[in-house]
Amino acid sequence: MTFWEVAPALIVFFVGAGLYIKICLHFPPALVLGIVAYSMISKSASVAYLESAEVYLIEVDMVSHLVGATPRLIFYNLFIFAIAISIIRWIIAWQRPAIATRLANFGTAAYNGELRLALLISSALLVVQVMNALASPPYALPGSDINRQQFWANIRFAPIADMVGVLAIFVPAIAGAALAYGTVTNQRYFRRFSITLMLVYGVFFILTGARFHGPLMALLFWLSSYWIVLWAFGRKLYVKRMGLWLTVAVTAFLVVGYFEIADRGITEMTGSAWDGMLYRVFALQGNVSFAADVLTGEGESHSAALLLGDMATTLQAYMPTGLAQAYLDKGVNLAGSLPGNSIFVFGYWFGLIPMAIYAVLLGLIAGAYVYIILSGHFVLILPSSYLCLWAYTGYTQGSFAPFLDYKLLLFVGLIIGWLAFARSARHRQRPVRPHTSSATEVRS
């Protein structure tokens, strides 16, 4: 691997990351798209590397070469991101008067009570999941022979694990909002509760073997809910200080991820943990996107079932049969791609249709999540954070299957019912003049 082979990937990565950071500084709600943006940038950079160097892609049994896949994937990603961010901006603009009124009442007894309830529910669910993990030795501790997939496959109480979620992603979502709420209302209780909750969450991650992607997703959820509230109140954001801490956190994730790769079969195939990490960072992220582009250009296609299937469908579509079955048996996922699967099914241009549908769904879910945070419906952060996670999974899995999950439909119904009941209750009460406010309007 030479510098000139890696240079295109580095250019795509740093330009993409810089552009996304600039968008977030101008419009912090864009942070809710952080997980998808990370996946878009990393996959685009990976495909750029694959086109600049001849690499044998083990998973798809293909040697990479220049086919023009990089500019196409960048265009598809920008297309999806632009639609999603536009919908988020529209939702905030549409609900700006209602959001401003509710922000003005942050710190009152009603909002304090709902946030306490949300924190107590989150704490209870997290403790239940931690107890479930403690009851399921051996643990997936760093250096152990148990990986994350093996640990969750042998969890003691599987229904509880499925109900709470292997990431318990609602914890960083509500913790970030609580920390910001305590800051803008000057209530130390919420700040302390938030920090304590995240410390317990860290122990949960250590027990369950989360190494890189899990902590990174949690960090982005925490950062988005925290920063959005501060932004709405016009609080100064210490970007340089926050950037330093984020750099430290990401570096720690990379170090842990390096040791995780050292324990995986990919090291045996590449020869060393270092080569395994380079293969995973520069090749594995974009191999499905690249393979889909190549196969589409050669006139091949797949049935629409690919866009409605699970990870097993993706594995079987791109990988040799024996290798796909081995991945399924070990519970190992492939870095899928919604743009890749879309063009593999419908072609380069008609593939934009499922991408647009996904972008609309992503924007609606992410926009609703931002509205829920800014309107102080703190209990609803729990189900809405899962909606966001499932929407993000749709991109990385390359499928609309997460949108058809019964739990997603149940949570959507719960959120709509809760908001309708809350609106009806407000209409039955006399209007109360806001007592004070540092946020008379939501920033555009």
C-alpha positions in Angstrom: 0.0 0.0 0.0 1.7 3.2 -1.2 0.8 6.8 -0.4 -0.4 7.5 -3.9 -2.8 4.5 -3.6 -4.2 5.9 -0.4 -4.2 9.6 -1.3 -7.6 9.6 -3.2 -9.2 7.9 -0.2 -7.7 10.4 2.2 -8.8 13.4 0.1 -12.3 12.1 -0.1 -12.4 11.4 3.6 -11.0 14.8 4.8 -13.0 16.8 2.3 -16.2 14.9 3.2 -15.6 15.2 6.9 -14.7 18.9 6.7 -17.8 19.6 4.7 -20.0 17.8 7.2 -18.4 19.5 10.2 -19.0 22.9 8.5 -22.7 22.0 7.9 -23.0 21.0 11.6 -21.4 24.2 12.8 -23.9 26.2 10.7 -26.9 23.9 11.5 -26.3 21.7 14.5 -29.4 19.5 14.0 -27.4 18.0 11.1 -25.6 16.0 13.9 -28.6 13.6 14.0 -27.4 12.4 10.6 -23.9 11.8 12.0 -24.0 8.0 11.8 -25.2 8.0 8.2 -22.7 10.7 7.3 -19.9 8.7 8.8 -21.0 5.7 6.8 -21.3 7.7 3.6 -17.9 9.3 4.0 -16.1 6.1 5.0 -17.7 4.1 2.1 -16.9 6.8 -0.5 -13.3 7.0 0.7 -13.0 3.2 0.6 -14.3 3.0 -2.9 -11.8 5.7 -3.9 -9.0 3.6 -2.6 -10.3 0.5 -4.3 -10.3 2.3 -7.6 -6.7 3.6 -7.1 -5.2 0.2 -6.2 -5.7 -3.3 -7.3 -7.0 -5.1 -4.2 -8.4 -8.6 -4.0 -11.7 -8.3 -2.1 -12.0 -11.5 -0.2 -15.7 -11.1 0.6 -17.0 -10.5 -2.9 -14.3 -12.5 -4.7 -13.3 -9.6 -7.0 -10.2 -7.6 -7.8 -10.8 -3.9 -7.7 -10.0 -1.6 -10.6 -11.0 1.8 -12.0 -14.7 1.8 -13.1 -15.9 5.3 -12.1 -17.7 4.1 -9.0 -16.3 6.8 -6.7 -18.0 9.9 -8.3 -21.2 8.0 -8.7 -21.3 6.9 -5.0 -20.4 10.5 -3.9 -23.3 11.8 -6.0 -25.7 9.2 -4.6 -24.7 10.1 -1.0 -25.0 13.8 -1.5 -28.4 13.2 -3.1 -29.6 11.3 0.0 -28.1 13.7 2.5 -29.5 16.8 0.7 -33.0 15.5 0.8 -32.8 14.3 4.4 -31.3 17.6 5.7 -33.9 19.6 3.8 -36.7 17.8 5.5 -35.2 18.3 8.9 -34.9 22.1 8.2 -38.5 22.1 7.0 -39.8 20.3 10.1 -38.0 22.8 12.4 -39.2 25.8 10.4 -42.8 24.4 10.4 -42.8 23.8 14.2 -40.7 26.9 15.1 -43.4 28.8 17.0 -44.4 25.7 19.0 -40.8 24.9 19.8 -40.0 28.4 20.9 -42.9 28.4 23.3 -41.9 25.1 24.9 -38.3 26.1 25.1 -39.3 29.2 27.0 -40.8 26.9 29.7 -37.8 24.7 30.2 -37.0 24.6 33.9 -40.6 24.6 35.1 -41.9 21.8 37.2 -43.7 20.0 34.4 -40.6 19.7 32.2 -38.4 18.8 35.2 -40.8 16.1 36.1 -40.9 14.6 32.6 -37.1 14.6 32.3 -36.8 12.9 35.7 -39.3 10.3 34.5 -37.3 9.8 31.3 -34.1 9.4 33.2 -35.6 7.0 35.7 -37.0 4.8 32.9 -33.7 4.9 31.1 -31.8 4.0 34.2 -34.1 1.1 35.0 -33.8 -0.3 31.5 -30.0 0.0 31.6 -29.7 -1.6 35.0 -31.9 -4.5 33.8 -29.7 -5.0 30.7 -26.5 -4.7 32.8 -27.9 -7.4 35.2 -28.7 -9.5 32.2 -25.1 -9.1 31.0 -23.7 -9.9 34.4 -25.8 -13.1 34.5 -24.3 -14.2 31.2 -20.6 -15.1 31.7 -18.1 -15.4 30.2 -18.0 -11.7 29.4 -16.7 -10.2 26.2 -14.0 -8.3 28.0 -11.0 -6.9 26.1 -8.5 -9.7 25.7 -11.0 -12.5 26.2 -11.8 -15.2 23.7 -15.4 -14.1 23.5 -16.4 -11.5 20.9 -19.5 -9.3 20.9 -21.5 -11.6 18.6 -20.8 -14.7 20.7 -21.7 -12.9 23.9 -25.1 -11.7 22.6 -25.8 -15.1 21.0 -25.5 -16.7 24.5 -27.2 -14.0 26.6 -29.1 -15.4 29.5 -32.4 -13.6 28.9 -32.7 -13.1 25.2 -36.2 -11.5 25.2 -34.9 -8.8 27.6 -31.8 -8.2 25.5 -34.0 -7.8 22.4 -36.5 -5.5 24.2 -33.8 -3.1 25.5 -31.5 -3.4 22.6 -27.8 -4.5 22.5 -26.7 -0.9 22.3 -29.4 0.6 24.7 -29.0 3.6 22.4 -31.6 5.6 24.3 -29.1 6.1 27.2 -26.7 8.5 25.4 -29.6 10.2 23.7 -31.4 11.1 26.9 -28.1 11.7 28.8 -27.0 14.3 26.3 -30.3 16.1 26.4 -30.3 16.0 30.3 -26.8 17.4 30.5 -27.7 20.3 28.2 -31.0 20.8 30.0 -29.2 21.0 33.3 -26.8 23.5 31.8 -29.3 25.9 30.3 -31.6 25.7 33.4 -28.7 25.7 35.9 -29.8 22.5 37.6 -26.9 20.5 38.9 -29.1 17.4 39.6 -29.6 16.7 35.9 -26.0 17.2 35.0 -24.9 14.8 37.7 -27.5 12.2 36.8 -26.5 12.4 33.1 -22.8 11.9 33.9 -23.5 9.0 36.3 -25.8 7.3 33.7 -23.0 7.5 31.1 -20.5 6.0 33.4 -22.8 3.0 34.0 -23.3 2.8 30.3 -19.5 2.6 29.8 -19.4 -0.4 32.1 -22.2 -2.0 30.1 -20.1 -1.5 26.9 -17.0 -3.1 28.5 -19.0 -6.1 29.6 -20.7 -6.7 26.3 -17.6 -6.3 24.1 -18.5 -3.1 22.2 -15.2 -1.8 20.7 -15.5 0.8 17.9 -18.8 1.2 16.1 -21.0 0.9 19.2 -19.1 3.6 21.2 -18.9 5.8 18.2 -22.7 5.6 17.6 -23.3 6.3 21.3 -21.0 9.3 21.1 -22.8 10.7 18.1 -26.2 10.2 19.8 -25.0 11.9 22.9 -23.4 14.8 21.1 -26.4 15.5 18.9 -29.0 15.7 21.7 -26.5 17.8 23.8 -25.5 20.2 21.1 -29.0 20.7 19.7 -30.4 22.0 23.0 -27.4 24.3 23.6 -27.8 25.6 20.0 -31.5 26.3 20.5 -30.7 28.4 23.6 -28.0 30.4 21.8 -25.3 29.0 24.2 -21.7 29.4 23.1 -20.3 26.2 21.7 -16.6 25.6 22.6 -15.8 24.0 19.3 -12.0 23.7 19.7 -12.4 22.2 23.2 -15.1 19.8 22.1 -13.0 18.9 19.0 -10.1 18.0 21.2 -12.2 15.7 23.4 -13.7 14.1 20.3 -10.3 13.5 18.8 -9.2 11.8 22.0 -12.4 9.7 22.0 -12.1 8.7 18.4 -8.4 7.8 18.9 -9.3 5.6 21.8 -12.0 3.9 19.7 -9.4 3.3 16.9 -6.9 1.8 19.4 -9.6 -0.5 20.8 -10.7 -1.3 17.3 -7.2 -2.3 16.4 -7.0 -4.9 19.2 -10.5 -6.1 18.2 -9.3 -6.7 14.7 -6.3 -8.6 16.1 -8.8 -11.1 17.5 -10.8 -11.6 14.3 -10.4 -14.0 11.4 -9.5 -11.1 9.1 -6.1 -11.0 10.7 -5.5 -14.6 9.6 -6.4 -13.7 6.0 -4.3 -10.6 5.8 -1.3 -11.8 7.8 -1.2 -9.2 10.7 -3.5 -7.1 12.8 -2.0 -3.9 11.1 -2.8 -5.3 7.6 -6.2 -6.4 8.9 -7.0 -2.9 10.1 -5.8 -1.3 6.8 -7.9 -3.8 4.9 -11.0 -3.1 7.0 -10.6 0.7 6.9 -9.7 1.1 3.3 -11.3 -1.9 1.6 -14.0 -3.6 3.6 -16.1 -0.5 4.1 -16.7 0.0 0.4 -16.5 -3.5 -1.1 -20.3 -3.9 -1.5 -20.7 -0.4 -3.0 -17.9 -1.2 -5.4 -19.1 -4.7 -6.3 -22.6 -3.4 -6.9 -21.3 -0.7 -9.3 -19.2 -3.2 -11.2 -22.0 -5.8 -11.5 -24.5 -3.1 -12.6 -22.0 -1.9 -15.2 -21.7 -5.5 -16.5 -25.4 -5.7 -17.0 -26.2 -7.9 -14.0 -29.1 -7.2 -11.6 -30.8 -8.6 -8.6 -34.4 -8.9 -7.6 -36.2 -6.2 -5.5 -36.0 -8.7 -2.6 -32.5 -7.3 -2.0 -33.9 -4.0 -0.9 -36.4 -5.7 1.5 -34.2 -8.5 2.9 -32.0 -8.8 5.9 -28.2 -9.1 6.2 -28.4 -12.7 5.1 -29.9 -11.6 1.8 -27.0 -9.1 1.2 -24.4 -11.7 2.1 -25.9 -14.2 -0.4 -26.2 -11.6 -3.1 -22.5 -10.6 -3.2 -20.5 -13.4 -1.6 -19.6 -16.9 -2.7 -22.0 -19.4 -1.2 -19.6 -21.1 1.2 -18.2 -17.8 2.5 -21.6 -16.3 2.9 -22.7 -19.3 5.0 -19.6 -19.0 7.1 -20.4 -15.3 7.8 -23.9 -16.3 8.7 -22.8 -19.0 11.1 -20.4 -16.7 12.9 -22.9 -13.8 13.0 -20.5 -11.5 11.1 -22.1 -8.7 9.1 -21.0 -7.2 5.8 -20.7 -3.4 5.3 -23.8 -3.1 3.1 -24.8 -0.1 1.1 -28.3 1.3 0.2 -27.0 3.1 -2.9 -25.2 -0.1 -3.9 -28.2 -2.3 -3.5 -30.4 0.3 -5.2 -28.4 0.5 -8.4 -27.9 -3.3 -8.4 -31.7 -3.7 -8.5 -32.8 -0.8 -10.6 -29.7 0.5 -12.4 -27.7 3.7 -12.2 -30.5 6.1 -12.8 -33.7 4.4 -11.6 -31.8 3.4 -8.5 -32.3 7.1 -7.4 -36.0 6.3 -6.7 -35.4 4.0 -3.7 -32.6 6.3 -2.6 -35.1 9.2 -2.6 -37.7 7.2 -0.7 -35.1 6.3 1.9 -33.9 9.9 2.2 -37.5 11.1 2.9 -38.0 8.4 5.6 -34.6 9.3 7.1 -35.4 13.0 7.1 -38.8 12.5 8.6 -37.6 10.3 11.4 -34.5 12.5 12.2 -36.6 15.7 12.0 -39.2 14.2 14.4 -36.3 13.3 16.8 -35.0 16.9 16.7 -38.6 18.2 17.3 -39.1 15.8 20.3 -35.8 17.0 21.9 -36.5 20.7 21.4 -40.2 20.5 22.5 -39.3 18.8 25.8 -41.1 15.5 25.2 -38.2 13.8 27.0 -39.9 10.4 27.5 -40.3 10.2 23.7 -36.6 10.4 23.3 -36.4 6.7 24.2 -38.6 5.3 21.3 -37.5 8.1 18.8 -33.8 7.3 19.4 -34.6 3.7 18.3 -36.4 5.0 15.2 -33.3 6.9 14.3 -31.1 3.8 14.9 -33.3 1.7 12.6 -33.2 4.4 9.9 -29.4 4.5 10.1 -29.3 0.7 9.9 -31.3 0.9 6.6 -28.4 2.7 5.0 -25.6 0.4 6.3 -27.6 -2.7 5.7 -28.8 -1.6 2.3 -32.4 -2.5 2.9 -35.8 -1.1 3.8 -36.4 -4.1 6.1 -35.8 -2.0 9.3 -38.7 0.2 8.4 -41.0 -2.8 8.2 -40.1 -4.1 11.7 -43.2 -4.4 14.0 -41.3 -2.6 16.8 -40.7 0.4 14.6 -44.4 0.6 13.6 -45.3 0.2 17.3 -43.0 3.0 18.4 -44.3 5.3 15.6 -47.8 4.7 16.9 -46.7 5.3 20.5 -45.1 8.6 19.6 -48.1 9.8 17.5 -50.5 8.8 20.3 -48.4 10.5 23.0 -48.1 13.8 21.0 -51.8 13.8 20.3 -52.7 13.3 23.9 -50.2 16.0 25.0 -51.7 18.5 22.5 -55.2 17.7 23.6 -54.3 18.1 27.3 -52.7 21.5 26.6 -55.9 22.7 24.8 -57.9 21.8 27.9 -55.7 24.0 30.1 -55.6 27.8 30.4 -52.6 29.3 28.6 -49.8 30.0 30.9 -47.5 33.0 30.2 -43.9 31.9 30.1 -42.1 33.0 33.2 -38.7 33.5 31.7 -36.7 32.6 28.6 -33.3 32.7 27.1 -34.6 31.2 23.9 -37.5 33.2 22.4 -37.0 31.7 19.0 -35.3 28.8 17.5 -32.3 29.7 15.4 -32.6 29.0 11.7 
